[in-house]
Every structure is written in C-alpha cells, then in structure tokens.
C-alpha cells in the first residue's frame, strides 16, 4: 500500500490533524483494518515529509481516541473499533447542528445540504458520486502526482519537516517498515 499515506495538504489545518483524519479515512474505506500494523513514526514521517514529532503527536491523538494501540517493541496497530457511545453521538450531533446553522444562515436549502452530506459520506467511504466504489487507479494517480510534487519541493529545500531532530523520533519500535504499508 505504498502511497496510502500521501497527504494532499489542507491549508490552515495542522499536519498532525491531517494525519489523524487521513488514518481514520483509511479505516473507514477498509484500507486499514483492526490488527493492521502502521508504519513506525520514523517511516511515516519520511513518507509524508513531516517532522517525526508531528507524526508522534498524530499517533498520540489516535491512541487517545482508541483508534490505534501501541505495543512497545512490537509497533503500532489499528485497534478494534468500540461501539460509539451516547456521549460520542451527542458530540457528533452538536457538530452537525453547527454546520446546519451555518448552512441555513448562508441560505443553503435543506435539499442542497442533504445532497452535500450524501456526497461527503460517499467521498469519505471511497465511493464514486453514483455510489459505486472508486476505481482503483483514481487514487493511485493522485498518489503519484502528490509524491512528484513533494519530491520537487524537497529538491528545492521547501519540504515540511526540513528541521531534523537528530533522528530521534521517540518510537520504541524496531524501525522496520510494516508489511503491506
């Protein structure tokens, strides 16, 4: 699954938050499943051209949320997804209320908003607008384009995470690249 961790870059969104969202998205799409091993902090930071501390922060947040589990000396793995409790559902509903309020304030019709929600849901699940799974080549093309763009930036010295931390990323893992990622 090389290229799975290519970030597109969301202006104004911290890289660690982009990683958290991206990893959750991979789980939702079924590209990562419970028990799958994630790359080490060092390996993932090299893949996404981010500081290892940034990747560590994303992993810590995912672990806090129960999305992943880290086992010293073994690595970091996708955790079994626990059922969402009532508190989590209430938080989601509250966040949705804020979006609905904003949409209504700006004159977005209910039908249009519902269409946006349906489109967004299909998009995060990796489905085409008609509800069918995205063609496998669609993601691969953008992955290659993303890598090429970052490689050009790196060559010009513009890559994120250019500030090295001496190679100490705080990962107690073996440093081996995970199988299949």
Secondary structure, DSSP 8 states (H G I E B T S, - for coil): -TTTT-----TTS-HHHHHHHHHHHHHHTTSS-TT-EE--HHHHHHHHT--HHHHHHHHHHHHHTTSEEEETTTEEEE-------HHHHHHHHHHHHHHHHHHHHTT--HHHHHHHHHHHHHHHTTB-TTSSB--HHHHHHHHHHHHHHHHHHHHTT--TT-S--TT-----S-----TT-
